[in-house]
Structures are given as structure tokens and as C-alpha cells.
Amino acid sequence: MSGSVSSPVGGSVGAADEGGTPPAPRLPSTPSTASRSPSPSGGGLRPYAAVFAGRLQLTLQYRAAALAGFATQLWFGAIRVLIFVAFYAGGSAHAPMTLANAITYTWLGQALLVFLPWSADPEITEMVRSGAVAYERLRPVDTYAWWYARALAWSVARVLPRAAMMVAFAGVAMPLVGLGHWGLAPPPSLAAAVLFAVSLLGLMTLSAAITLMINVILVATMSDRGANALAGAVVNLFSGMVIPLAFFPDAVRPWLRAQPFAGLADIPFSIYFGAITGWGAVGAIVLQFGWAAVLAVLGRRWLGAVMTRLQVQGG
């Protein structure tokens, strides 16, 4: 079965023709740009740095969206903190983490919430709907690297202002007014802070890699409904954003922390407040970057195959 997308000039972009219609003309049989490797030189990497900087600056201009997002995340953060307080008040003898760590976990989750890859890149979604995705084959750049830089800039630009405001409120303002036990606690040691910073880089690279996988599914199916509908639920549950993975049964916890989504929330947050330390933290960080590399390799190959099969119909 194949899908199709209407083009602005009355045609459509699809994976294949069906029925008795004559075969549609294919794009020029040149190698897909998704299979081209960017040059290791500065000139070869300049387009990707430019698209990253351009989208970063563009997205940072949406200050009202950042303020609205901060207010929303602050509200839900407060609700989640109260839920944890009520839960621990009912008995915390066998709780897998302390209440203070659970509160810290909550505020970290709200500060970095937008890093979760809930959906495909909205610009790629619009390209698929309009048929303009076919033009991506004509760019003299590696398509996967181009889209990766765009996705990374999109997530970083949305997180930066919200995270800064959340840390200022929960980590600075609340302790100043005597509510430090309800706020974001600092890392317990310098080592934990350094390991968290490295893990945060792993979170960003992994988030962009998962977003690119959703993009590829979108292009392959020519529809954003299935991928976007499933991504949010899967990411929220298996990242530990809804329920920290430490609260899951002991039998499944090691498997949950080995899957890629754990690197989006549970692993970096656990490193932050010292639940994962030393070589355990190093191994968890290696797992984050390892999953990002695996998903990038798989996503790039799949994108190359999908872009090679694209057809332009009508005209």
C-alpha cells in the first residue's frame, strides 16, 4: 500500500502508483542525498551549522510561546509535586527514591520537557503534506544531516528559555522565600554536575535521532497521523516522564533502563541527584550515545531508501 500527498500545482508525491494508471515519472536517477556523506572539512559542515543557527535564532523569537510553555509546565510541575507529597505521606518505607529526589526529578522533567520527541518536525510534516519534500532530494547536502541539524536546533531553542525560567523559579526563587524543600535541589557533588552535563548532551543527540526516525516514518507512510499519535504515548511512558522508571517492578527495571527512551529523562535525572554514580553513570551515558548512534545509522539508511523511491505525479 502506498500513500500520496497533494502538491501545490495539483499533483502529488507518493511512494508508488496503484491500479491501472500509467506509471508516474520518477525524479532524476541520481543518488539520494540521504546517502551522501558531508565533507569533513569546514566548508562541508558549514551548511549544517548555518541551518542549525538559522532555525535556532528563528525559534528563539517566539517569546510568548516560551512564556506560555513555562507557565503551563510550572502549573503541571506543582501538581506533580503535590501528588508525590501525598503518595509519600501514605507511606514511604519502601519507596525507591526519597521525596526530595522525586521533587527534583519532577522539576527537571518540566524544565527539559520539550526535549521529548513527541512528534515529527512540523516543517517536515508540512513538506510531506504539500509535496515539497521531493525538493529535499535536490539539495547538494546530506539530507539526514540537514534534517538532524534542524531538529536539534528546534528542540534546543524551545528548551533554553523555558529551562532557564524553570531553574530560576524552582532552583533560586523558591529557596529564597523559604520553599527550598519544594524546589529544585542542586546536584549533590561536582562530579554529579559534570556527569549530568555530559548526559544532557546525550539526551539532546538521542532526542534528535528519535525525531528523525519519526520524520522517516512520516515520509515513508506519507501521513503524520500514525507516527505522531504513537510517539507521544510511547515516549512519555518509557522515558520515565510520567512515572520514574525506579517505581517499576524490579524484574522489568533493568530492561526499561536499557531501552533508548530511558536516556531522555530517567538516566540524566538519576545522574543529576546521585542515584546513578561512578562507572554506573559512565555506562549509562555510553548507552545514551550508543542508542543515538544506532538510531542515526538506521535512520539515515532508511531515509536514503525512502527518498530514492519518491515519485512526483501530475503537473
Residue pairs with C-beta under 8 A, 6 or more apart in sequence:
1 18
2 14
2 15
2 16
2 17
2 18
2 222
3 14
3 15
3 221
3 222
3 223
4 12
4 13
4 14
4 15
4 222
4 313
5 12
5 13
5 14
5 128
5 129
5 130
5 131
5 133
5 222
6 12
6 129
6 130
6 131
7 13
7 130
7 131
7 132
7 134
7 312
7 313
7 314
8 130
8 131
8 132
9 314
9 315
10 314
10 315
11 131
11 312
11 313
11 314
11 315
12 131
12 313
12 314
13 128
13 131
13 133
13 134
13 222
13 310
13 311
13 312
13 313
14 24
14 222
14 311
14 313
15 220
15 222
15 306
15 309
15 310
15 311
16 309
16 311
17 23
17 24
17 311
17 313
24 311
24 312
24 313
25 311
25 312
26 311
26 312
27 134
27 137
27 310
27 311
27 312
30 137
31 308
32 137
32 143
32 303
32 304
32 305
32 307
32 308
33 136
33 137
33 138
33 139
33 140
33 141
33 142
33 143
33 146
33 307
34 142
34 143
34 144
34 300
34 303
34 304
34 306
34 307
35 300
35 304
36 141
36 142
37 142
38 44
38 45
38 48
38 141
38 142
38 145
39 45
47 141
47 146
48 141
48 145
48 146
48 148
48 149
49 149
51 146
51 149
51 150
51 153
52 149
52 150
52 152
52 153
53 153
54 153
55 149
55 150
55 153
55 154
55 157
56 153
56 156
56 157
57 157
58 157
59 153
59 154
59 157
59 158
60 157
60 160
60 161
63 161
65 158
66 158
66 161
66 162
66 165
67 165
69 114
69 158
69 162
70 161
70 162
70 165
70 166
73 110
73 111
73 113
73 162
73 166
74 110
74 166
74 169
76 110
77 106
77 107
77 109
77 110
77 166
77 170
80 106
80 109
80 110
81 103
81 106
81 107
81 182
84 99
84 102
84 103
84 106
85 99
88 95
88 99
88 102
92 98
92 99
95 102
96 244
96 246
96 247
97 105
97 244
97 246
97 275
100 181
100 185
100 273
101 273
101 275
102 244
103 181
103 182
103 183
103 184
103 185
104 184
104 185
104 269
104 272
104 273
105 244
105 269
105 273
107 166
107 170
107 171
107 183
107 184
108 184
108 265
108 268
108 269
108 272
109 241
109 265
109 269
110 166
110 170
111 159
111 162
111 163
111 166
111 167
111 170
111 184
112 159
112 163
112 200
112 203
112 265
112 268
113 162
113 241
114 155
114 158
114 159
114 162
115 155
115 159
115 203
115 204
115 207
115 264
116 207
116 235
116 236
116 239
116 241
116 264
116 265
117 155
117 207
117 208
117 210
117 211
117 214
117 231
117 235
117 264
118 228
118 231
118 232
118 235
118 236
119 125
119 214
119 224
119 227
119 228
119 231
119 232
120 211
120 214
120 215
120 217
120 218
120 224
120 227
120 228
120 231
121 147
121 150
121 151
121 154
121 211
121 215
123 150
124 133
124 147
124 215
124 218
124 219
125 218
125 224
125 228
126 132
127 133
127 135
127 136
128 218
128 219
128 222
128 223
128 224
129 224
131 312
133 219
133 310
134 310
134 312
136 143
136 146
136 307
137 143
137 307
137 310
139 146
143 303
143 304
143 307
144 212
144 296
144 299
144 300
144 303
144 304
147 212
147 215
147 303
148 208
148 209
148 212
148 296
151 208
151 211
151 212
151 215
152 204
152 205
152 208
155 204
155 207
155 208
155 211
156 204
166 184
167 184
170 183
170 184
171 183
171 184
171 185
171 186
174 180
174 182
174 183
174 184
175 183
185 273
186 193
187 193
187 196
187 272
187 273
187 274
188 273
188 274
189 274
191 277
192 271
192 272
192 273
192 274
192 277
193 272
195 271
195 277
195 281
195 282
195 285
196 268
196 271
196 272
198 285
199 263
199 267
199 268
199 271
199 272
199 281
199 284
199 285
199 288
200 268
202 263
202 267
202 268
202 285
202 288
202 289
202 292
203 263
203 264
203 265
203 268
203 288
205 288
205 289
205 292
206 260
206 263
206 264
206 288
206 289
206 291
206 292
206 295
207 264
208 292
209 291
209 292
209 295
209 296
209 299
210 235
210 260
210 261
210 264
210 295
212 295
212 296
212 299
212 303
213 295
213 298
213 299
214 227
214 228
214 231
215 303
216 299
216 302
216 303
216 306
217 226
217 227
218 224
218 227
218 228
219 303
219 306
219 307
220 302
220 306
221 227
234 261
235 241
235 261
235 264
236 242
237 243
238 256
238 259
238 261
238 262
239 261
239 262
239 264
239 265
239 266
240 246
240 256
240 261
240 262
240 264
240 265
240 266
240 269
241 264
241 265
244 266
244 269
245 253
245 256
245 257
245 262
245 266
246 253
246 266
246 270
246 275
248 256
256 262
256 266
257 266
257 267
257 284
258 287
260 291
260 295
262 287
263 284
263 287
263 288
263 291
263 292
267 276
267 284
267 285
267 287
267 288
268 288
270 276
270 284
271 277
271 281
271 284
271 285
276 284
